[in-house]
Amino acid sequence: MKRCLYSIYVPLKNYRNKFGPFQKYHSNIIESHKKYAESINVDYKLFDCSTYYTSPTYDQINFCKYHYAKELCEEYDEILYIDFDVIPNTTENFFEVFNVSEYIPIKVTIPYDPHTPDRIINEYELENAKVKHNYYVKKYYEGIDDKGFHGKPWVAEKYPKEFETTYDLKWWFKLNKLENDPFIDEVWVAESSKINIKPWYDEVKYAAIDILTEGKAIFYNTGVMGFCKDTLDQLNIFDDYENFCETISILQSEKWPEYITNHIGINNEVLFSYKMIKNNVPVKDIGNEWNYYVDWRSNFLENTNEFETCKFRHYLNKNFEKQWPT
């Protein structure tokens, strides 16, 4: 059985936080990959995407996973891909734990659940309500100054604090038609950064998959995955790729609000998840043990602490100093 472990690295200077940490720990990462490959007696290959792109974007780099998988499956019986920010923490043989010839081993980030869309939308609606609530609270207090109370001069008060008592926040919310505000009995409500939606948010990717699969979404993380020629052929990931790109750029839904769908973009995990479901590809969830998110927070992740015991540590936020403290 001929096997290979492979990864991809392309330095990106202007994409989020992916350049500095990779440059600093570049040799450490490669050494950790090679050490693991040697421990399980497989070849190791590191690609740079130059075969397919001259100056690849972040998304193109991720699509290279499948280009190189196709190449390698012509030479090897089984292959294992790991993102460059995945650090092995074991000598246990992935290929002996998972039967790569029978299915694609990969981590399920968000499993199928018909209630998940409602949960996501309700959470965002609640965050929107917080922002709206705080906006009107701010406007209420901005209407109170040395001259008067929302246009009423202080000299018109018949007794101290008459205006504040008579025209309190509830009066202000009713005036601005916010009677259904879930925080109407509160003053300032703590907001989260969740409302500043980004294209790489799990919720955005999940929404795209849910729309494409008509409510059958499963969201896979492609940081660790195994292939053989048969499963890769069944995945058939680049079939009708141009149509996928056109569709994803205008994806809308009656179920999903535009403040989520407007952030949907071309993404390898969306395409992979969609193809897995559409083509009914056999799959096995490798769980946290073989793809543990070291430094990532998500509403869909359990608060686990498996840093010491996990097999593969996935540094999604590139905090490699935890792996190699100085």
C-alpha positions as CSV (number, residue, x, y, z in Angstrom):
1,M,0.0,0.0,0.0
2,K,1.6,3.2,-1.2
3,R,0.7,6.3,0.9
4,C,1.5,10.0,1.1
5,L,0.9,12.9,3.5
6,Y,0.8,16.3,1.8
7,S,0.2,19.9,2.6
8,I,0.3,23.3,0.8
9,Y,2.0,26.6,1.8
10,V,1.9,29.9,-0.1
11,P,3.0,33.1,1.8
12,L,0.2,35.6,1.8
13,K,1.3,39.0,3.0
14,N,-2.1,40.8,2.8
15,Y,-4.6,38.2,4.0
16,R,-5.6,38.5,7.7
17,N,-3.0,37.1,10.0
18,K,-1.6,34.3,7.9
19,F,1.8,35.7,7.0
20,G,3.8,36.6,10.1
21,P,3.1,33.4,12.2
22,F,3.7,31.2,9.2
23,Q,7.0,32.9,8.5
24,K,8.2,32.7,12.1
25,Y,7.3,29.0,12.5
26,H,7.7,27.8,8.9
27,S,10.6,25.4,9.6
28,N,9.0,24.1,12.8
29,I,5.8,23.3,10.9
30,I,7.6,21.5,8.1
31,E,9.7,19.5,10.5
32,S,6.6,18.4,12.5
33,H,4.9,17.2,9.2
34,K,8.0,15.3,8.1
35,K,8.4,13.8,11.5
36,Y,4.9,12.4,11.5
37,A,5.2,11.1,7.9
38,E,8.4,9.3,8.9
39,S,6.8,7.9,12.0
40,I,4.0,6.2,10.0
41,N,6.3,5.4,7.1
42,V,4.7,7.4,4.3
43,D,6.0,10.0,1.9
44,Y,5.6,13.7,2.6
45,K,5.1,16.4,-0.1
46,L,4.7,20.1,0.3
47,F,3.2,22.1,-2.6
48,D,3.1,25.8,-3.4
49,C,0.3,26.0,-6.0
50,S,2.7,27.2,-8.7
51,T,1.5,24.4,-11.0
52,Y,-1.9,25.9,-11.1
53,Y,-1.7,29.6,-10.2
54,T,1.0,32.3,-10.5
55,S,-0.2,34.5,-7.7
56,P,-2.9,32.5,-6.0
57,T,-5.6,34.0,-3.7
58,Y,-6.4,32.4,-0.4
59,D,-9.4,30.7,-1.9
60,Q,-7.4,29.4,-4.9
61,I,-4.8,28.0,-2.5
62,N,-7.5,26.0,-0.8
63,F,-8.8,24.7,-4.1
64,C,-5.3,23.4,-4.8
65,K,-6.0,20.7,-2.2
66,Y,-8.1,18.9,-4.7
67,H,-5.9,19.6,-7.7
68,Y,-2.9,18.0,-6.0
69,A,-5.1,15.2,-4.6
70,K,-6.0,14.2,-8.1
71,E,-2.3,14.1,-9.1
72,L,-1.3,12.1,-6.0
73,C,-4.1,9.6,-6.4
74,E,-2.5,8.6,-9.7
75,E,0.7,7.7,-7.8
76,Y,-0.5,6.6,-4.4
77,D,-3.2,4.2,-3.1
78,E,-4.2,6.5,-0.2
79,I,-3.3,10.1,0.6
80,L,-3.8,12.3,3.6
81,Y,-4.1,16.1,3.4
82,I,-3.4,18.4,6.3
83,D,-3.6,22.2,6.3
84,F,-0.2,23.9,6.9
85,D,-1.5,25.1,10.3
86,V,-2.2,21.5,11.4
87,I,0.5,20.1,13.8
88,P,0.6,16.4,14.4
89,N,0.7,15.4,18.1
90,T,0.9,11.6,17.7
91,T,2.8,8.8,16.0
92,E,-0.5,6.8,15.6
93,N,-1.0,6.0,12.0
94,F,-4.0,7.8,10.5
95,F,-4.3,5.3,7.7
96,E,-4.6,2.4,10.2
97,V,-7.3,4.2,12.2
98,F,-9.4,5.2,9.2
99,N,-10.1,3.1,6.1
100,V,-9.3,5.7,3.5
101,S,-10.0,3.3,0.6
102,E,-13.7,3.0,1.8
103,Y,-14.6,6.6,2.7
104,I,-13.4,10.1,3.1
105,P,-12.3,10.7,6.7
106,I,-13.0,14.3,7.7
107,K,-14.3,16.4,10.5
108,V,-17.9,17.5,10.7
109,T,-18.0,21.0,12.0
110,I,-21.8,21.4,11.9
111,P,-23.8,18.1,11.6
112,Y,-27.2,17.9,10.0
113,D,-30.0,19.3,12.1
114,P,-33.2,20.7,10.7
115,H,-33.3,23.2,13.6
116,T,-29.9,24.7,13.0
117,P,-31.0,27.4,10.5
118,D,-33.6,28.7,12.9
119,R,-31.1,28.7,15.7
120,I,-28.6,30.7,13.7
121,I,-31.2,33.2,12.5
122,N,-32.7,33.7,15.9
123,E,-29.2,34.4,17.4
124,Y,-28.5,37.0,14.8
125,E,-31.9,38.6,15.2
126,L,-31.2,38.8,18.9
127,E,-27.8,40.5,18.2
128,N,-29.5,42.9,15.8
129,A,-32.1,43.7,18.5
130,K,-29.2,44.5,20.9
131,V,-27.7,46.9,18.4
132,K,-31.0,48.6,17.7
133,H,-31.8,48.8,21.4
134,N,-28.5,50.4,22.3
135,Y,-28.8,52.9,19.4
136,Y,-32.1,54.2,20.7
137,V,-30.8,54.3,24.3
138,K,-27.9,56.4,23.1
139,K,-30.3,58.7,21.2
140,Y,-32.5,59.0,24.3
141,Y,-29.6,60.2,26.5
142,E,-28.3,62.5,23.7
143,G,-31.6,64.3,23.9
144,I,-30.9,65.3,27.5
145,D,-28.5,68.2,28.0
146,D,-28.0,71.5,29.9
147,K,-30.7,73.2,27.9
148,G,-33.5,70.7,28.4
149,F,-35.1,67.3,28.0
150,H,-35.8,66.3,24.4
151,G,-36.7,69.9,23.4
152,K,-38.6,70.6,26.7
153,P,-36.8,73.4,28.7
154,W,-35.8,72.5,32.2
155,V,-37.7,75.5,33.6
156,A,-40.9,73.9,32.4
157,E,-40.5,71.1,35.0
158,K,-43.1,71.3,37.7
159,Y,-41.1,69.2,40.1
160,P,-37.6,67.7,40.1
161,K,-37.1,64.8,37.7
162,E,-40.6,65.2,36.3
163,F,-39.4,64.7,32.7
164,E,-37.3,61.7,33.5
165,T,-40.1,60.1,35.4
166,T,-42.8,60.9,32.9
167,Y,-40.8,60.4,29.7
168,D,-38.6,57.5,30.6
169,L,-37.0,54.9,28.3
170,K,-40.2,53.0,27.8
171,W,-41.9,56.3,26.6
172,W,-39.0,56.7,24.2
173,F,-39.1,53.2,22.9
174,K,-42.9,53.5,22.3
175,L,-42.4,56.8,20.5
176,N,-39.9,55.1,18.2
177,K,-42.2,52.0,17.8
178,L,-39.9,49.6,19.7
179,E,-42.6,48.1,21.9
180,N,-41.4,44.6,20.8
181,D,-37.9,45.2,21.9
182,P,-36.8,42.1,23.9
183,F,-34.6,44.3,26.1
184,I,-37.2,47.0,26.8
185,D,-36.7,46.6,30.6
186,E,-33.0,47.1,30.4
187,V,-30.7,50.1,29.7
188,W,-27.4,49.2,28.0
189,V,-27.2,45.7,26.6
190,A,-23.8,44.0,26.0
191,E,-23.2,43.4,22.3
192,S,-20.9,40.9,20.7
193,S,-18.7,41.1,17.6
194,K,-21.0,38.5,16.0
195,I,-23.1,41.1,14.3
196,N,-20.0,42.1,12.2
197,I,-20.5,39.2,9.9
198,K,-17.5,37.9,7.9
199,P,-17.5,35.6,4.9
200,W,-15.4,33.0,6.8
201,Y,-17.9,32.7,9.7
202,D,-19.2,29.1,10.1
203,E,-22.8,30.4,10.0
204,V,-22.3,32.0,6.6
205,K,-20.7,28.9,5.1
206,Y,-23.5,26.7,6.6
207,A,-26.2,29.0,5.2
208,A,-24.7,28.5,1.7
209,I,-24.6,24.8,2.1
210,D,-28.1,24.7,3.4
211,I,-29.4,26.7,0.4
212,L,-27.5,24.6,-2.1
213,T,-28.7,21.3,-0.6
214,E,-32.2,22.5,0.0
215,G,-32.1,22.0,3.8
216,K,-29.8,19.0,4.0
217,A,-26.7,20.8,5.1
218,I,-23.6,19.3,6.7
219,F,-20.6,21.5,7.1
220,Y,-17.2,19.8,6.8
221,N,-13.8,21.3,7.7
222,T,-11.3,20.5,5.0
223,G,-8.2,21.0,7.2
224,V,-7.7,17.2,7.5
225,M,-9.0,14.7,5.0
226,G,-8.0,11.4,3.4
227,F,-8.6,10.3,-0.2
228,C,-8.2,7.4,-2.5
229,K,-8.9,7.6,-6.3
230,D,-12.4,6.1,-6.0
231,T,-13.7,8.5,-3.4
232,L,-12.0,11.4,-5.0
233,D,-13.7,10.5,-8.3
234,Q,-17.0,10.1,-6.6
235,L,-16.6,13.6,-5.0
236,N,-16.0,14.9,-8.5
237,I,-15.4,18.3,-7.0
238,F,-14.7,20.4,-10.1
239,D,-17.5,19.1,-12.2
240,D,-19.7,22.1,-13.2
241,Y,-17.3,24.4,-11.3
242,E,-18.1,27.5,-13.3
243,N,-21.8,27.2,-12.7
244,F,-21.1,26.7,-9.0
245,C,-19.2,30.0,-8.9
246,E,-21.9,31.9,-10.7
247,T,-24.6,30.4,-8.4
248,I,-22.7,31.1,-5.2
249,S,-22.2,34.8,-6.2
250,I,-26.0,35.5,-6.3
251,L,-27.2,33.0,-3.7
252,Q,-30.3,34.2,-1.9
253,S,-33.1,32.4,0.0
254,E,-36.5,33.2,1.5
255,K,-35.3,31.3,4.6
256,W,-32.0,33.1,5.2
257,P,-31.9,36.9,5.7
258,E,-29.8,39.0,3.3
259,Y,-27.5,40.2,6.1
260,I,-26.1,36.6,6.1
261,T,-26.4,35.6,2.4
262,N,-24.8,38.9,1.2
263,H,-21.5,37.6,2.8
264,I,-21.6,34.2,1.0
265,G,-18.7,33.8,-1.4
266,I,-16.7,31.1,-3.2
267,N,-15.2,28.8,-0.6
268,N,-13.7,25.4,-0.8
269,E,-15.5,24.1,2.3
270,V,-18.9,25.1,0.9
271,L,-18.1,23.4,-2.4
272,F,-16.7,20.3,-0.7
273,S,-19.7,20.0,1.6
274,Y,-22.2,20.5,-1.2
275,K,-20.5,17.9,-3.4
276,M,-20.3,15.4,-0.5
277,I,-24.0,15.6,0.0
278,K,-25.0,15.9,-3.6
279,N,-22.9,12.9,-4.7
280,N,-23.6,10.8,-1.6
281,V,-19.9,10.2,-1.0
282,P,-19.1,7.8,1.9
283,V,-17.7,9.7,4.8
284,K,-16.5,9.1,8.4
285,D,-16.3,11.9,11.0
286,I,-12.8,12.0,12.5
287,G,-14.0,14.3,15.3
288,N,-12.0,16.5,17.6
289,E,-9.4,13.9,18.2
290,W,-7.9,14.1,14.7
291,N,-8.8,17.8,14.0
292,Y,-8.8,19.7,17.2
293,Y,-9.4,23.5,16.9
294,V,-6.8,24.9,19.3
295,D,-7.6,28.5,19.1
296,W,-11.0,28.8,17.5
297,R,-14.3,29.8,19.1
298,S,-17.7,29.0,17.5
299,N,-21.3,28.6,18.7
300,F,-21.2,25.1,17.2
301,L,-18.2,23.8,19.2
302,E,-18.3,22.2,22.5
303,N,-16.0,23.7,25.2
304,T,-13.5,20.8,25.1
305,N,-9.9,20.8,26.3
306,E,-8.1,18.2,24.3
307,F,-4.9,20.1,23.5
308,E,-2.7,17.5,25.2
309,T,-4.5,14.4,24.1
310,C,-5.6,15.2,20.5
311,K,-3.8,13.7,17.5
312,F,-3.8,16.7,15.3
313,R,-3.8,20.3,16.6
314,H,-5.4,22.7,14.1
315,Y,-4.2,26.3,14.7
316,L,-6.9,28.2,12.9
317,N,-5.9,31.5,14.4
318,K,-2.2,30.7,13.9
319,N,-1.2,30.9,17.6
320,F,1.7,28.6,17.1
321,E,3.5,30.0,20.2
322,K,1.3,27.6,22.2
323,Q,3.0,24.8,20.3
324,W,6.5,26.2,20.5
325,P,6.7,28.5,23.5
326,T,9.8,30.7,23.6
